[in-house]
Amino acid sequence: MIRAAALATKPSNNNAKPAVRDELRRGLVAISPELFGRALRLSRSPHVAEDLVQDTIERAIRFQAQYEPGTNLRAWMYQILFSVFVTRCRRLRRERNAM
């Protein structure tokens, strides 16, 4: 799972304010077990679920400038998780069809 120390040291390429960035990262640490449960229900595999959560948190950190403080972080993260899941399913289907 993602640890708080790993989130705190990861550099960012965008211009999010430090207070917003810290609030977002604390929220990500708090919501990551819940994201894992949702990813496990979607993927039905613990290994895939861990990868989905990691990709989701990476994407959230990459696009943290788009997060608006005071909005529903849980809904934003669930939407990112679902997008990552669908993208992964589509990629796997394309790879199977190519073979």
Rosetta silent file (secondary structure, phi, psi, omega in degrees, C-alpha in Angstrom):
SEQUENCE: MIRAAALATKPSNNNAKPAVRDELRRGLVAISPELFGRALRLSRSPHVAEDLVQDTIERAIRFQAQYEPGTNLRAWMYQILFSVFVTRCRRLRRERNAM
SCORE:     score description
SCORE:     0.000 S_00000001
   1 L     0.000  166.064 -179.502    0.000    0.000    0.000 S_00000001
   2 L   -78.395  134.067  179.069    0.969    3.632   -0.334 S_00000001
   3 L  -102.486  153.974 -178.767    2.689    5.097    2.699 S_00000001
   4 H   -61.289  -37.475 -179.248    2.419    8.690    3.876 S_00000001
   5 H   -65.069  -36.958  179.453    6.189    9.189    3.599 S_00000001
   6 H   -66.744  -37.331  178.752    6.166    8.173   -0.051 S_00000001
   7 H   -70.239  -35.051 -176.295    3.442   10.705   -0.811 S_00000001
   8 H   -71.769  -27.059 -175.836    5.218   13.479    1.052 S_00000001
   9 H   -98.612   -7.065 -177.156    8.475   13.109   -0.887 S_00000001
  10 L   -73.168  124.470  179.344    7.102   12.653   -4.390 S_00000001
  11 L   -71.831  156.155 -177.641    7.859   15.711   -6.562 S_00000001
  12 L  -123.037  148.219 -179.244    5.062   17.366   -8.486 S_00000001
  13 L   -99.162    2.172 -176.673    5.025   18.979  -11.922 S_00000001
  14 L  -115.285  179.733 -171.039    2.130   21.350  -11.322 S_00000001
  15 L  -106.739   43.519  178.083    1.553   24.571   -9.447 S_00000001
  16 L   -71.635  145.011  178.278   -0.759   23.536   -6.613 S_00000001
  17 L   -66.802  145.998 -178.187   -0.547   25.637   -3.463 S_00000001
  18 H   -57.124  -39.066 -179.437    1.361   23.946   -0.620 S_00000001
  19 H   -66.263  -41.234  178.744   -1.645   23.980    1.730 S_00000001
  20 H   -66.828  -42.022 -179.729   -3.887   22.408   -0.920 S_00000001
  21 H   -61.544  -44.744 -179.945   -1.196   19.887   -1.816 S_00000001
  22 H   -66.097  -41.198  178.137   -0.758   18.852    1.823 S_00000001
  23 H   -62.176  -43.064 -179.764   -4.524   18.598    2.372 S_00000001
  24 H   -63.620  -45.527 -178.029   -4.889   16.460   -0.738 S_00000001
  25 H   -67.187  -36.118  174.668   -2.068   14.120    0.224 S_00000001
  26 H   -64.445  -39.555  177.687   -3.422   13.670    3.750 S_00000001
  27 H   -65.112  -38.008  179.138   -6.782   12.854    2.207 S_00000001
  28 H   -64.266  -40.614  178.411   -5.177   10.357   -0.161 S_00000001
  29 H   -64.265  -40.721 -177.530   -3.519    8.539    2.725 S_00000001
  30 H   -70.205  -34.078 -174.026   -6.802    8.426    4.620 S_00000001
  31 H   -92.638   -9.135 -174.989   -8.871    7.188    1.666 S_00000001
  32 H   -60.048  -38.246  176.334   -6.405    4.625    0.248 S_00000001
  33 H   -63.999  -36.721  178.239   -7.821    1.604    2.200 S_00000001
  34 H   -67.210  -38.969  176.470  -11.287    2.498    0.961 S_00000001
  35 H   -63.172  -38.920  178.977   -9.955    2.802   -2.600 S_00000001
  36 H   -62.000  -42.197  178.104   -8.380   -0.638   -2.250 S_00000001
  37 H   -61.191  -43.743  178.592  -11.737   -2.127   -1.283 S_00000001
  38 H   -65.630  -42.627  179.296  -13.432   -0.544   -4.281 S_00000001
  39 H   -64.388  -36.078  178.561  -10.617   -1.647   -6.602 S_00000001
  40 H   -66.024  -39.413  177.309  -10.850   -5.185   -5.213 S_00000001
  41 H   -67.343  -35.209  179.469  -14.565   -5.311   -5.976 S_00000001
  42 H   -71.831  -45.983 -170.900  -13.930   -4.046   -9.519 S_00000001
  43 H   -93.524  -24.651 -177.233  -10.978   -6.281  -10.363 S_00000001
  44 L    62.919   21.719  178.743  -11.607   -9.340   -8.144 S_00000001
  45 L  -143.357  125.815 -179.133   -7.851   -9.701   -7.709 S_00000001
  46 H   -61.958  -36.687 -178.877   -5.762   -8.304   -4.836 S_00000001
  47 H   -68.320  -43.921  178.137   -2.696   -7.816   -7.034 S_00000001
  48 H   -66.649  -37.901 -179.849   -4.601   -5.930   -9.719 S_00000001
  49 H   -62.885  -41.137  177.132   -6.393   -3.912   -7.029 S_00000001
  50 H   -62.023  -42.808  178.058   -3.069   -2.771   -5.560 S_00000001
  51 H   -64.087  -39.631  178.765   -1.897   -1.676   -9.009 S_00000001
  52 H   -63.285  -43.578  179.772   -5.165    0.168   -9.606 S_00000001
  53 H   -64.502  -42.811  179.489   -4.887    2.054   -6.322 S_00000001
  54 H   -63.159  -45.334  178.196   -1.278    2.981   -7.017 S_00000001
  55 H   -63.093  -37.042  179.217   -2.125    4.223  -10.529 S_00000001
  56 H   -65.213  -44.897 -179.635   -5.091    6.148   -9.136 S_00000001
  57 H   -67.932  -38.752  175.781   -2.999    7.901   -6.496 S_00000001
  58 H   -59.652  -45.087 -179.211   -0.284    8.684   -9.046 S_00000001
  59 H   -66.130  -38.136  178.183   -2.858   10.240  -11.355 S_00000001
  60 H   -63.995  -41.023  178.452   -4.385   12.238   -8.488 S_00000001
  61 H   -67.946  -39.928  179.952   -0.978   13.632   -7.545 S_00000001
  62 H   -62.599  -36.440 -177.104   -0.186   14.420  -11.182 S_00000001
  63 L  -108.520   29.880 -177.345   -3.443   16.363  -11.568 S_00000001
  64 H   -64.666  -21.577  177.561   -3.616   17.849   -8.076 S_00000001
  65 H   -68.129  -22.045  179.787   -3.861   21.380   -9.513 S_00000001
  66 H   -85.003  -12.662  178.810   -7.300   20.433  -10.856 S_00000001
  67 L   -75.492  131.427  178.558   -8.579   19.429   -7.415 S_00000001
  68 L  -100.552  119.630 -179.759  -10.695   22.138   -5.827 S_00000001
  69 L   -59.301  142.831  179.826  -10.357   22.298   -2.033 S_00000001
  70 L    91.919   -9.744  177.065  -13.620   21.836   -0.191 S_00000001
  71 L   -88.812  177.450 -174.832  -15.086   19.525   -2.833 S_00000001
  72 L   -78.995   99.755 -179.849  -15.751   15.830   -2.360 S_00000001
  73 H   -62.585  -39.623 -178.425  -12.322   14.153   -2.473 S_00000001
  74 H   -60.498  -45.575  179.465  -13.857   10.680   -2.201 S_00000001
  75 H   -64.454  -40.733  179.369  -16.003   11.200   -5.317 S_00000001
  76 H   -62.371  -44.413 -178.890  -13.036   12.643   -7.234 S_00000001
  77 H   -68.978  -38.389  177.546  -10.853    9.671   -6.309 S_00000001
  78 H   -63.946  -37.570  178.456  -13.571    7.125   -7.140 S_00000001
  79 H   -65.830  -41.752  177.058  -13.971    8.719  -10.564 S_00000001
  80 H   -63.367  -44.537  179.649  -10.211    8.517  -11.162 S_00000001
  81 H   -59.175  -45.213 -179.622  -10.180    4.890   -9.974 S_00000001
  82 H   -65.169  -39.349  177.414  -13.002    3.960  -12.320 S_00000001
  83 H   -62.630  -43.341  178.258  -11.289    5.722  -15.243 S_00000001
  84 H   -62.938  -42.254  179.959   -8.047    3.872  -14.559 S_00000001
  85 H   -62.513  -48.135 -179.068   -9.942    0.569  -14.327 S_00000001
  86 H   -64.077  -42.844  178.373  -11.817    1.105  -17.615 S_00000001
  87 H   -60.026  -42.312  179.647   -8.649    2.220  -19.400 S_00000001
  88 H   -65.495  -42.364  178.034   -6.831   -0.886  -18.182 S_00000001
  89 H   -62.081  -44.236  179.260   -9.689   -3.174  -19.308 S_00000001
  90 H   -63.985  -40.317  179.202   -9.768   -1.586  -22.751 S_00000001
  91 H   -63.812  -43.352  178.868   -5.994   -1.879  -23.097 S_00000001
  92 H   -64.150  -38.649  178.805   -6.091   -5.581  -22.145 S_00000001
  93 H   -65.093  -42.100  178.167   -8.911   -6.223  -24.629 S_00000001
  94 H   -62.514  -41.451 -179.814   -6.928   -4.513  -27.430 S_00000001
  95 H   -65.145  -40.675  177.302   -3.862   -6.591  -26.563 S_00000001
  96 H   -64.434  -41.120 -179.497   -5.883   -9.840  -26.616 S_00000001
  97 H   -68.452  -30.688  179.691   -7.428   -8.940  -29.975 S_00000001
  98 H   -70.524  -28.058 -179.089   -4.006   -8.092  -31.420 S_00000001
  99 L   -85.692    0.000    0.000   -2.712  -11.556  -30.590 S_00000001
